[in-house]
Amino acid sequence: MADERGFAFFQKYMRQQGIIDKLEELGIQENDTVQLYEHEFDYWK
């Protein structure tokens, strides 16, 4: 996730695995910070 291309790959993977859908079910909002193991990112729809 060091560059735009890496983050785009990560985001696509998260969507394909249903992780984003699950986070949305749990109430994630735009600009929330998500931490998965050692990775941290802000959620934007």
ModelCIF file with pLDDT and N, C-alpha, C, O atoms, coordinates in Angstrom:
data_MODEL
#
_entry.id   MODEL 
#
_entity.id                         1 
_entity.type                       polymer 
_entity.pdbx_number_of_molecules   1 
#
_entity_poly.entity_id                      1 
_entity_poly.type                           'polypeptide(L)' 
_entity_poly.nstd_linkage                   no 
_entity_poly.nstd_monomer                   no 
_entity_poly.pdbx_seq_one_letter_code       MADERGFAFFQKYMRQQGIIDKLEELGIQENDTVQLYEHEFDYWK 
_entity_poly.pdbx_seq_one_letter_code_can   MADERGFAFFQKYMRQQGIIDKLEELGIQENDTVQLYEHEFDYWK 
_entity_poly.pdbx_strand_id                 A 
#
loop_
_entity_poly_seq.entity_id 
_entity_poly_seq.num 
_entity_poly_seq.mon_id 
_entity_poly_seq.hetero 
1 1  MET n 
1 2  ALA n 
1 3  ASP n 
1 4  GLU n 
1 5  ARG n 
1 6  GLY n 
1 7  PHE n 
1 8  ALA n 
1 9  PHE n 
1 10 PHE n 
1 11 GLN n 
1 12 LYS n 
1 13 TYR n 
1 14 MET n 
1 15 ARG n 
1 16 GLN n 
1 17 GLN n 
1 18 GLY n 
1 19 ILE n 
1 20 ILE n 
1 21 ASP n 
1 22 LYS n 
1 23 LEU n 
1 24 GLU n 
1 25 GLU n 
1 26 LEU n 
1 27 GLY n 
1 28 ILE n 
1 29 GLN n 
1 30 GLU n 
1 31 ASN n 
1 32 ASP n 
1 33 THR n 
1 34 VAL n 
1 35 GLN n 
1 36 LEU n 
1 37 TYR n 
1 38 GLU n 
1 39 HIS n 
1 40 GLU n 
1 41 PHE n 
1 42 ASP n 
1 43 TYR n 
1 44 TRP n 
1 45 LYS n 
#
_struct_asym.id          A 
_struct_asym.entity_id   1 
#
loop_
_ma_qa_metric.id 
_ma_qa_metric.mode 
_ma_qa_metric.name 
_ma_qa_metric.software_group_id 
_ma_qa_metric.type 
1 global pLDDT . pLDDT 
2 local  pLDDT . pLDDT 
#
_ma_qa_metric_global.metric_id      1 
_ma_qa_metric_global.metric_value   90.62 
_ma_qa_metric_global.model_id       1 
_ma_qa_metric_global.ordinal_id     1 
#
loop_
_ma_qa_metric_local.label_asym_id 
_ma_qa_metric_local.label_comp_id 
_ma_qa_metric_local.label_seq_id 
_ma_qa_metric_local.metric_id 
_ma_qa_metric_local.metric_value 
_ma_qa_metric_local.model_id 
_ma_qa_metric_local.ordinal_id 
A MET 1  2 67.00 1 1  
A ALA 2  2 76.00 1 2  
A ASP 3  2 85.00 1 3  
A GLU 4  2 88.00 1 4  
A ARG 5  2 92.00 1 5  
A GLY 6  2 89.00 1 6  
A PHE 7  2 84.00 1 7  
A ALA 8  2 89.00 1 8  
A PHE 9  2 93.00 1 9  
A PHE 10 2 88.00 1 10 
A GLN 11 2 88.00 1 11 
A LYS 12 2 94.00 1 12 
A TYR 13 2 93.00 1 13 
A MET 14 2 92.00 1 14 
A ARG 15 2 94.00 1 15 
A GLN 16 2 97.00 1 16 
A GLN 17 2 96.00 1 17 
A GLY 18 2 96.00 1 18 
A ILE 19 2 93.00 1 19 
A ILE 20 2 93.00 1 20 
A ASP 21 2 95.00 1 21 
A LYS 22 2 95.00 1 22 
A LEU 23 2 94.00 1 23 
A GLU 24 2 95.00 1 24 
A GLU 25 2 97.00 1 25 
A LEU 26 2 95.00 1 26 
A GLY 27 2 96.00 1 27 
A ILE 28 2 96.00 1 28 
A GLN 29 2 95.00 1 29 
A GLU 30 2 94.00 1 30 
A ASN 31 2 94.00 1 31 
A ASP 32 2 96.00 1 32 
A THR 33 2 95.00 1 33 
A VAL 34 2 92.00 1 34 
A GLN 35 2 92.00 1 35 
A LEU 36 2 86.00 1 36 
A TYR 37 2 90.00 1 37 
A GLU 38 2 89.00 1 38 
A HIS 39 2 84.00 1 39 
A GLU 40 2 88.00 1 40 
A PHE 41 2 87.00 1 41 
A ASP 42 2 89.00 1 42 
A TYR 43 2 90.00 1 43 
A TRP 44 2 85.00 1 44 
A LYS 45 2 82.00 1 45 
#
loop_
_atom_site.group_PDB 
_atom_site.id 
_atom_site.type_symbol 
_atom_site.label_atom_id 
_atom_site.label_alt_id 
_atom_site.label_comp_id 
_atom_site.label_asym_id 
_atom_site.label_entity_id 
_atom_site.label_seq_id 
_atom_site.pdbx_PDB_ins_code 
_atom_site.Cartn_x 
_atom_site.Cartn_y 
_atom_site.Cartn_z 
_atom_site.occupancy 
_atom_site.B_iso_or_equiv 
_atom_site.pdbx_formal_charge 
_atom_site.auth_seq_id 
_atom_site.auth_comp_id 
_atom_site.auth_asym_id 
_atom_site.auth_atom_id 
_atom_site.pdbx_PDB_model_num 
ATOM 1   N N  . MET A 1 1  ? 0.825   -1.192  0.000  1.00 67.00 ? 1  MET A N  1 
ATOM 2   C CA . MET A 1 1  ? 0.000   0.000   0.000  1.00 67.00 ? 1  MET A CA 1 
ATOM 3   C C  . MET A 1 1  ? 0.865   1.251   0.000  1.00 67.00 ? 1  MET A C  1 
ATOM 4   O O  . MET A 1 1  ? 0.451   2.308   0.476  1.00 67.00 ? 1  MET A O  1 
ATOM 5   N N  . ALA A 1 2  ? 2.047   1.121   -0.528 1.00 76.00 ? 2  ALA A N  1 
ATOM 6   C CA . ALA A 1 2  ? 2.976   2.244   -0.538 1.00 76.00 ? 2  ALA A CA 1 
ATOM 7   C C  . ALA A 1 2  ? 2.648   3.274   -1.614 1.00 76.00 ? 2  ALA A C  1 
ATOM 8   O O  . ALA A 1 2  ? 3.125   4.407   -1.545 1.00 76.00 ? 2  ALA A O  1 
ATOM 9   N N  . ASP A 1 3  ? 1.842   2.901   -2.605 1.00 85.00 ? 3  ASP A N  1 
ATOM 10  C CA . ASP A 1 3  ? 1.487   3.842   -3.661 1.00 85.00 ? 3  ASP A CA 1 
ATOM 11  C C  . ASP A 1 3  ? 0.033   3.622   -4.063 1.00 85.00 ? 3  ASP A C  1 
ATOM 12  O O  . ASP A 1 3  ? -0.634  2.725   -3.547 1.00 85.00 ? 3  ASP A O  1 
ATOM 13  N N  . GLU A 1 4  ? -0.455  4.452   -4.992 1.00 88.00 ? 4  GLU A N  1 
ATOM 14  C CA . GLU A 1 4  ? -1.854  4.375   -5.425 1.00 88.00 ? 4  GLU A CA 1 
ATOM 15  C C  . GLU A 1 4  ? -2.202  3.013   -6.008 1.00 88.00 ? 4  GLU A C  1 
ATOM 16  O O  . GLU A 1 4  ? -3.280  2.474   -5.754 1.00 88.00 ? 4  GLU A O  1 
ATOM 17  N N  . ARG A 1 5  ? -1.304  2.475   -6.771 1.00 92.00 ? 5  ARG A N  1 
ATOM 18  C CA . ARG A 1 5  ? -1.551  1.188   -7.426 1.00 92.00 ? 5  ARG A CA 1 
ATOM 19  C C  . ARG A 1 5  ? -1.693  0.063   -6.394 1.00 92.00 ? 5  ARG A C  1 
ATOM 20  O O  . ARG A 1 5  ? -2.575  -0.788  -6.509 1.00 92.00 ? 5  ARG A O  1 
ATOM 21  N N  . GLY A 1 6  ? -0.829  0.071   -5.404 1.00 89.00 ? 6  GLY A N  1 
ATOM 22  C CA . GLY A 1 6  ? -0.897  -0.925  -4.340 1.00 89.00 ? 6  GLY A CA 1 
ATOM 23  C C  . GLY A 1 6  ? -2.175  -0.799  -3.537 1.00 89.00 ? 6  GLY A C  1 
ATOM 24  O O  . GLY A 1 6  ? -2.794  -1.803  -3.185 1.00 89.00 ? 6  GLY A O  1 
ATOM 25  N N  . PHE A 1 7  ? -2.576  0.439   -3.243 1.00 84.00 ? 7  PHE A N  1 
ATOM 26  C CA . PHE A 1 7  ? -3.808  0.640   -2.493 1.00 84.00 ? 7  PHE A CA 1 
ATOM 27  C C  . PHE A 1 7  ? -5.018  0.224   -3.317 1.00 84.00 ? 7  PHE A C  1 
ATOM 28  O O  . PHE A 1 7  ? -5.962  -0.345  -2.768 1.00 84.00 ? 7  PHE A O  1 
ATOM 29  N N  . ALA A 1 8  ? -5.015  0.492   -4.617 1.00 89.00 ? 8  ALA A N  1 
ATOM 30  C CA . ALA A 1 8  ? -6.123  0.084   -5.487 1.00 89.00 ? 8  ALA A CA 1 
ATOM 31  C C  . ALA A 1 8  ? -6.262  -1.438  -5.486 1.00 89.00 ? 8  ALA A C  1 
ATOM 32  O O  . ALA A 1 8  ? -7.377  -1.960  -5.458 1.00 89.00 ? 8  ALA A O  1 
ATOM 33  N N  . PHE A 1 9  ? -5.144  -2.144  -5.517 1.00 93.00 ? 9  PHE A N  1 
ATOM 34  C CA . PHE A 1 9  ? -5.166  -3.601  -5.461 1.00 93.00 ? 9  PHE A CA 1 
ATOM 35  C C  . PHE A 1 9  ? -5.764  -4.061  -4.129 1.00 93.00 ? 9  PHE A C  1 
ATOM 36  O O  . PHE A 1 9  ? -6.610  -4.954  -4.098 1.00 93.00 ? 9  PHE A O  1 
ATOM 37  N N  . PHE A 1 10 ? -5.320  -3.448  -3.035 1.00 88.00 ? 10 PHE A N  1 
ATOM 38  C CA . PHE A 1 10 ? -5.811  -3.778  -1.705 1.00 88.00 ? 10 PHE A CA 1 
ATOM 39  C C  . PHE A 1 10 ? -7.318  -3.542  -1.604 1.00 88.00 ? 10 PHE A C  1 
ATOM 40  O O  . PHE A 1 10 ? -8.047  -4.381  -1.076 1.00 88.00 ? 10 PHE A O  1 
ATOM 41  N N  . GLN A 1 11 ? -7.777  -2.404  -2.110 1.00 88.00 ? 11 GLN A N  1 
ATOM 42  C CA . GLN A 1 11 ? -9.194  -2.056  -2.057 1.00 88.00 ? 11 GLN A CA 1 
ATOM 43  C C  . GLN A 1 11 ? -10.017 -3.064  -2.878 1.00 88.00 ? 11 GLN A C  1 
ATOM 44  O O  . GLN A 1 11 ? -11.077 -3.501  -2.431 1.00 88.00 ? 11 GLN A O  1 
ATOM 45  N N  . LYS A 1 12 ? -9.547  -3.424  -4.047 1.00 94.00 ? 12 LYS A N  1 
ATOM 46  C CA . LYS A 1 12 ? -10.246 -4.394  -4.887 1.00 94.00 ? 12 LYS A CA 1 
ATOM 47  C C  . LYS A 1 12 ? -10.340 -5.743  -4.175 1.00 94.00 ? 12 LYS A C  1 
ATOM 48  O O  . LYS A 1 12 ? -11.394 -6.379  -4.183 1.00 94.00 ? 12 LYS A O  1 
ATOM 49  N N  . TYR A 1 13 ? -9.256  -6.172  -3.571 1.00 93.00 ? 13 TYR A N  1 
ATOM 50  C CA . TYR A 1 13 ? -9.236  -7.433  -2.827 1.00 93.00 ? 13 TYR A CA 1 
ATOM 51  C C  . TYR A 1 13 ? -10.257 -7.394  -1.679 1.00 93.00 ? 13 TYR A C  1 
ATOM 52  O O  . TYR A 1 13 ? -11.009 -8.347  -1.475 1.00 93.00 ? 13 TYR A O  1 
ATOM 53  N N  . MET A 1 14 ? -10.272 -6.292  -0.941 1.00 92.00 ? 14 MET A N  1 
ATOM 54  C CA . MET A 1 14 ? -11.200 -6.155  0.193  1.00 92.00 ? 14 MET A CA 1 
ATOM 55  C C  . MET A 1 14 ? -12.650 -6.249  -0.284 1.00 92.00 ? 14 MET A C  1 
ATOM 56  O O  . MET A 1 14 ? -13.486 -6.855  0.386  1.00 92.00 ? 14 MET A O  1 
ATOM 57  N N  . ARG A 1 15 ? -12.947 -5.657  -1.425 1.00 94.00 ? 15 ARG A N  1 
ATOM 58  C CA . ARG A 1 15 ? -14.316 -5.726  -1.969 1.00 94.00 ? 15 ARG A CA 1 
ATOM 59  C C  . ARG A 1 15 ? -14.644 -7.148  -2.430 1.00 94.00 ? 15 ARG A C  1 
ATOM 60  O O  . ARG A 1 15 ? -15.728 -7.656  -2.143 1.00 94.00 ? 15 ARG A O  1 
ATOM 61  N N  . GLN A 1 16 ? -13.731 -7.779  -3.128 1.00 97.00 ? 16 GLN A N  1 
ATOM 62  C CA . GLN A 1 16 ? -13.967 -9.134  -3.634 1.00 97.00 ? 16 GLN A CA 1 
ATOM 63  C C  . GLN A 1 16 ? -14.184 -10.135 -2.510 1.00 97.00 ? 16 GLN A C  1 
ATOM 64  O O  . GLN A 1 16 ? -14.960 -11.078 -2.662 1.00 97.00 ? 16 GLN A O  1 
ATOM 65  N N  . GLN A 1 17 ? -13.518 -9.943  -1.401 1.00 96.00 ? 17 GLN A N  1 
ATOM 66  C CA . GLN A 1 17 ? -13.626 -10.860 -0.268 1.00 96.00 ? 17 GLN A CA 1 
ATOM 67  C C  . GLN A 1 17 ? -14.840 -10.559 0.614  1.00 96.00 ? 17 GLN A C  1 
ATOM 68  O O  . GLN A 1 17 ? -15.126 -11.306 1.550  1.00 96.00 ? 17 GLN A O  1 
ATOM 69  N N  . GLY A 1 18 ? -15.552 -9.472  0.321  1.00 96.00 ? 18 GLY A N  1 
ATOM 70  C CA . GLY A 1 18 ? -16.736 -9.112  1.102  1.00 96.00 ? 18 GLY A CA 1 
ATOM 71  C C  . GLY A 1 18 ? -16.414 -8.370  2.394  1.00 96.00 ? 18 GLY A C  1 
ATOM 72  O O  . GLY A 1 18 ? -17.297 -8.151  3.223  1.00 96.00 ? 18 GLY A O  1 
ATOM 73  N N  . ILE A 1 19 ? -15.165 -7.987  2.565  1.00 93.00 ? 19 ILE A N  1 
ATOM 74  C CA . ILE A 1 19 ? -14.753 -7.318  3.799  1.00 93.00 ? 19 ILE A CA 1 
ATOM 75  C C  . ILE A 1 19 ? -15.380 -5.926  3.896  1.00 93.00 ? 19 ILE A C  1 
ATOM 76  O O  . ILE A 1 19 ? -15.838 -5.529  4.968  1.00 93.00 ? 19 ILE A O  1 
ATOM 77  N N  . ILE A 1 20 ? -15.406 -5.193  2.804  1.00 93.00 ? 20 ILE A N  1 
ATOM 78  C CA . ILE A 1 20 ? -16.011 -3.856  2.811  1.00 93.00 ? 20 ILE A CA 1 
ATOM 79  C C  . ILE A 1 20 ? -17.496 -3.966  3.119  1.00 93.00 ? 20 ILE A C  1 
ATOM 80  O O  . ILE A 1 20 ? -18.020 -3.177  3.904  1.00 93.00 ? 20 ILE A O  1 
ATOM 81  N N  . ASP A 1 21 ? -18.185 -4.934  2.511  1.00 95.00 ? 21 ASP A N  1 
ATOM 82  C CA . ASP A 1 21 ? -19.614 -5.125  2.793  1.00 95.00 ? 21 ASP A CA 1 
ATOM 83  C C  . ASP A 1 21 ? -19.843 -5.399  4.272  1.00 95.00 ? 21 ASP A C  1 
ATOM 84  O O  . ASP A 1 21 ? -20.780 -4.862  4.864  1.00 95.00 ? 21 ASP A O  1 
ATOM 85  N N  . LYS A 1 22 ? -19.005 -6.220  4.868  1.00 95.00 ? 22 LYS A N  1 
ATOM 86  C CA . LYS A 1 22 ? -19.142 -6.548  6.289  1.00 95.00 ? 22 LYS A CA 1 
ATOM 87  C C  . LYS A 1 22 ? -18.900 -5.318  7.162  1.00 95.00 ? 22 LYS A C  1 
ATOM 88  O O  . LYS A 1 22 ? -19.633 -5.078  8.122  1.00 95.00 ? 22 LYS A O  1 
ATOM 89  N N  . LEU A 1 23 ? -17.875 -4.546  6.827  1.00 94.00 ? 23 LEU A N  1 
ATOM 90  C CA . LEU A 1 23 ? -17.610 -3.322  7.579  1.00 94.00 ? 23 LEU A CA 1 
ATOM 91  C C  . LEU A 1 23 ? -18.802 -2.366  7.490  1.00 94.00 ? 23 LEU A C  1 
ATOM 92  O O  . LEU A 1 23 ? -19.165 -1.729  8.479  1.00 94.00 ? 23 LEU A O  1 
ATOM 93  N N  . GLU A 1 24 ? -19.409 -2.267  6.306  1.00 95.00 ? 24 GLU A N  1 
ATOM 94  C CA . GLU A 1 24 ? -20.576 -1.411  6.137  1.00 95.00 ? 24 GLU A CA 1 
ATOM 95  C C  . GLU A 1 24 ? -21.756 -1.931  6.960  1.00 95.00 ? 24 GLU A C  1 
ATOM 96  O O  . GLU A 1 24 ? -22.498 -1.140  7.541  1.00 95.00 ? 24 GLU A O  1 
ATOM 97  N N  . GLU A 1 25 ? -21.934 -3.243  7.015  1.00 97.00 ? 25 GLU A N  1 
ATOM 98  C CA . GLU A 1 25 ? -22.976 -3.834  7.857  1.00 97.00 ? 25 GLU A CA 1 
ATOM 99  C C  . GLU A 1 25 ? -22.768 -3.474  9.326  1.00 97.00 ? 25 GLU A C  1 
ATOM 100 O O  . GLU A 1 25 ? -23.726 -3.261  10.068 1.00 97.00 ? 25 GLU A O  1 
ATOM 101 N N  . LEU A 1 26 ? -21.515 -3.411  9.725  1.00 95.00 ? 26 LEU A N  1 
ATOM 102 C CA . LEU A 1 26 ? -21.175 -3.110  11.118 1.00 95.00 ? 26 LEU A CA 1 
ATOM 103 C C  . LEU A 1 26 ? -21.238 -1.615  11.429 1.00 95.00 ? 26 LEU A C  1 
ATOM 104 O O  . LEU A 1 26 ? -21.042 -1.202  12.572 1.00 95.00 ? 26 LEU A O  1 
ATOM 105 N N  . GLY A 1 27 ? -21.514 -0.805  10.398 1.00 96.00 ? 27 GLY A N  1 
ATOM 106 C CA . GLY A 1 27 ? -21.734 0.622   10.636 1.00 96.00 ? 27 GLY A CA 1 
ATOM 107 C C  . GLY A 1 27 ? -20.577 1.547   10.331 1.00 96.00 ? 27 GLY A C  1 
ATOM 108 O O  . GLY A 1 27 ? -20.559 2.682   10.805 1.00 96.00 ? 27 GLY A O  1 
ATOM 109 N N  . ILE A 1 28 ? -19.608 1.092   9.550  1.00 96.00 ? 28 ILE A N  1 
ATOM 110 C CA . ILE A 1 28 ? -18.498 1.974   9.198  1.00 96.00 ? 28 ILE A CA 1 
ATOM 111 C C  . ILE A 1 28 ? -19.026 3.201   8.455  1.00 96.00 ? 28 ILE A C  1 
ATOM 112 O O  . ILE A 1 28 ? -19.957 3.106   7.655  1.00 96.00 ? 28 ILE A O  1 
ATOM 113 N N  . GLN A 1 29 ? -18.420 4.344   8.733  1.00 95.00 ? 29 GLN A N  1 
ATOM 114 C CA . GLN A 1 29 ? -18.797 5.600   8.095  1.00 95.00 ? 29 GLN A CA 1 
ATOM 115 C C  . GLN A 1 29 ? -17.585 6.166   7.351  1.00 95.00 ? 29 GLN A C  1 
ATOM 116 O O  . GLN A 1 29 ? -16.440 5.825   7.646  1.00 95.00 ? 29 GLN A O  1 
ATOM 117 N N  . GLU A 1 30 ? -17.869 7.041   6.380  1.00 94.00 ? 30 GLU A N  1 
ATOM 118 C CA . GLU A 1 30 ? -16.766 7.664   5.650  1.00 94.00 ? 30 GLU A CA 1 
ATOM 119 C C  . GLU A 1 30 ? -15.854 8.400   6.622  1.00 94.00 ? 30 GLU A C  1 
ATOM 120 O O  . GLU A 1 30 ? -16.312 9.018   7.582  1.00 94.00 ? 30 GLU A O  1 
ATOM 121 N N  . ASN A 1 31 ? -14.579 8.322   6.358  1.00 94.00 ? 31 ASN A N  1 
ATOM 122 C CA . ASN A 1 31 ? -13.514 8.938   7.133  1.00 94.00 ? 31 ASN A CA 1 
ATOM 123 C C  . ASN A 1 31 ? -13.208 8.195   8.436  1.00 94.00 ? 31 ASN A C  1 
ATOM 124 O O  . ASN A 1 31 ? -12.381 8.662   9.220  1.00 94.00 ? 31 ASN A O  1 
ATOM 125 N N  . ASP A 1 32 ? -13.857 7.045   8.690  1.00 96.00 ? 32 ASP A N  1 
ATOM 126 C CA . ASP A 1 32 ? -13.482 6.208   9.831  1.00 96.00 ? 32 ASP A CA 1 
ATOM 127 C C  . ASP A 1 32 ? -12.124 5.577   9.547  1.00 96.00 ? 32 ASP A C  1 
ATOM 128 O O  . ASP A 1 32 ? -11.815 5.249   8.401  1.00 96.00 ? 32 ASP A O  1 
ATOM 129 N N  . THR A 1 33 ? -11.332 5.411   10.566 1.00 95.00 ? 33 THR A N  1 
ATOM 130 C CA . THR A 1 33 ? -10.048 4.747   10.443 1.00 95.00 ? 33 THR A CA 1 
ATOM 131 C C  . THR A 1 33 ? -10.223 3.265   10.733 1.00 95.00 ? 33 THR A C  1 
ATOM 132 O O  . THR A 1 33 ? -10.805 2.884   11.748 1.00 95.00 ? 33 THR A O  1 
ATOM 133 N N  . VAL A 1 34 ? -9.716  2.437   9.836  1.00 92.00 ? 34 VAL A N  1 
ATOM 134 C CA . VAL A 1 34 ? -9.804  0.989   9.976  1.00 92.00 ? 34 VAL A CA 1 
ATOM 135 C C  . VAL A 1 34 ? -8.394  0.459   10.219 1.00 92.00 ? 34 VAL A C  1 
ATOM 136 O O  . VAL A 1 34 ? -7.443  0.859   9.547  1.00 92.00 ? 34 VAL A O  1 
ATOM 137 N N  . GLN A 1 35 ? -8.275  -0.437  11.178 1.00 92.00 ? 35 GLN A N  1 
ATOM 138 C CA . GLN A 1 35 ? -6.977  -1.057  11.448 1.00 92.00 ? 35 GLN A CA 1 
ATOM 139 C C  . GLN A 1 35 ? -7.131  -2.567  11.301 1.00 92.00 ? 35 GLN A C  1 
ATOM 140 O O  . GLN A 1 35 ? -7.927  -3.194  12.000 1.00 92.00 ? 35 GLN A O  1 
ATOM 141 N N  . LEU A 1 36 ? -6.360  -3.137  10.385 1.00 86.00 ? 36 LEU A N  1 
ATOM 142 C CA . LEU A 1 36 ? -6.304  -4.574  10.170 1.00 86.00 ? 36 LEU A CA 1 
ATOM 143 C C  . LEU A 1 36 ? -4.867  -5.011  10.359 1.00 86.00 ? 36 LEU A C  1 
ATOM 144 O O  . LEU A 1 36 ? -4.008  -4.757  9.514  1.00 86.00 ? 36 LEU A O  1 
ATOM 145 N N  . TYR A 1 37 ? -4.622  -5.662  11.460 1.00 90.00 ? 37 TYR A N  1 
ATOM 146 C CA . TYR A 1 37 ? -3.257  -6.054  11.820 1.00 90.00 ? 37 TYR A CA 1 
ATOM 147 C C  . TYR A 1 37 ? -2.370  -4.823  11.820 1.00 90.00 ? 37 TYR A C  1 
ATOM 148 O O  . TYR A 1 37 ? -2.649  -3.879  12.559 1.00 90.00 ? 37 TYR A O  1 
ATOM 149 N N  . GLU A 1 38 ? -1.311  -4.796  11.021 1.00 89.00 ? 38 GLU A N  1 
ATOM 150 C CA . GLU A 1 38 ? -0.419  -3.641  11.036 1.00 89.00 ? 38 GLU A CA 1 
ATOM 151 C C  . GLU A 1 38 ? -0.801  -2.573  10.014 1.00 89.00 ? 38 GLU A C  1 
ATOM 152 O O  . GLU A 1 38 ? -0.116  -1.557  9.892  1.00 89.00 ? 38 GLU A O  1 
ATOM 153 N N  . HIS A 1 39 ? -1.889  -2.798  9.284  1.00 84.00 ? 39 HIS A N  1 
ATOM 154 C CA . HIS A 1 39 ? -2.336  -1.843  8.270  1.00 84.00 ? 39 HIS A CA 1 
ATOM 155 C C  . HIS A 1 39 ? -3.451  -0.969  8.823  1.00 84.00 ? 39 HIS A C  1 
ATOM 156 O O  . HIS A 1 39 ? -4.344  -1.439  9.528  1.00 84.00 ? 39 HIS A O  1 
ATOM 157 N N  . GLU A 1 40 ? -3.378  0.311   8.484  1.00 88.00 ? 40 GLU A N  1 
ATOM 158 C CA . GLU A 1 40 ? -4.385  1.261   8.917  1.00 88.00 ? 40 GLU A CA 1 
ATOM 159 C C  . GLU A 1 40 ? -4.725  2.136   7.712  1.00 88.00 ? 40 GLU A C  1 
ATOM 160 O O  . GLU A 1 40 ? -3.840  2.568   6.974  1.00 88.00 ? 40 GLU A O  1 
ATOM 161 N N  . PHE A 1 41 ? -6.023  2.390   7.526  1.00 87.00 ? 41 PHE A N  1 
ATOM 162 C CA . PHE A 1 41 ? -6.439  3.242   6.412  1.00 87.00 ? 41 PHE A CA 1 
ATOM 163 C C  . PHE A 1 41 ? -7.749  3.926   6.764  1.00 87.00 ? 41 PHE A C  1 
ATOM 164 O O  . PHE A 1 41 ? -8.482  3.473   7.643  1.00 87.00 ? 41 PHE A O  1 
ATOM 165 N N  . ASP A 1 42 ? -8.038  5.026   6.068  1.00 89.00 ? 42 ASP A N  1 
ATOM 166 C CA . ASP A 1 42 ? -9.306  5.721   6.237  1.00 89.00 ? 42 ASP A CA 1 
ATOM 167 C C  . ASP A 1 42 ? -10.285 5.198   5.201  1.00 89.00 ? 42 ASP A C  1 
ATOM 168 O O  . ASP A 1 42 ? -9.938  5.007   4.036  1.00 89.00 ? 42 ASP A O  1 
ATOM 169 N N  . TYR A 1 43 ? -11.508 4.970   5.644  1.00 90.00 ? 43 TYR A N  1 
ATOM 170 C CA . TYR A 1 43 ? -12.544 4.436   4.760  1.00 90.00 ? 43 TYR A CA 1 
ATOM 171 C C  . TYR A 1 43 ? -13.205 5.562   3.990  1.00 90.00 ? 43 TYR A C  1 
ATOM 172 O O  . TYR A 1 43 ? -13.652 6.548   4.576  1.00 90.00 ? 43 TYR A O  1 
ATOM 173 N N  . TRP A 1 44 ? -13.266 5.414   2.675  1.00 85.00 ? 44 TRP A N  1 
ATOM 174 C CA . TRP A 1 44 ? -13.974 6.336   1.786  1.00 85.00 ? 44 TRP A CA 1 
ATOM 175 C C  . TRP A 1 44 ? -14.762 5.502   0.796  1.00 85.00 ? 44 TRP A C  1 
ATOM 176 O O  . TRP A 1 44 ? -14.220 4.580   0.188  1.00 85.00 ? 44 TRP A O  1 
ATOM 177 N N  . LYS A 1 45 ? -16.013 5.812   0.633  1.00 82.00 ? 45 LYS A N  1 
ATOM 178 C CA . LYS A 1 45 ? -16.872 5.067   -0.291 1.00 82.00 ? 45 LYS A CA 1 
ATOM 179 C C  . LYS A 1 45 ? -16.663 5.502   -1.710 1.00 82.00 ? 45 LYS A C  1 
ATOM 180 O O  . LYS A 1 45 ? -17.307 4.977   -2.618 1.00 82.00 ? 45 LYS A O  1 
#
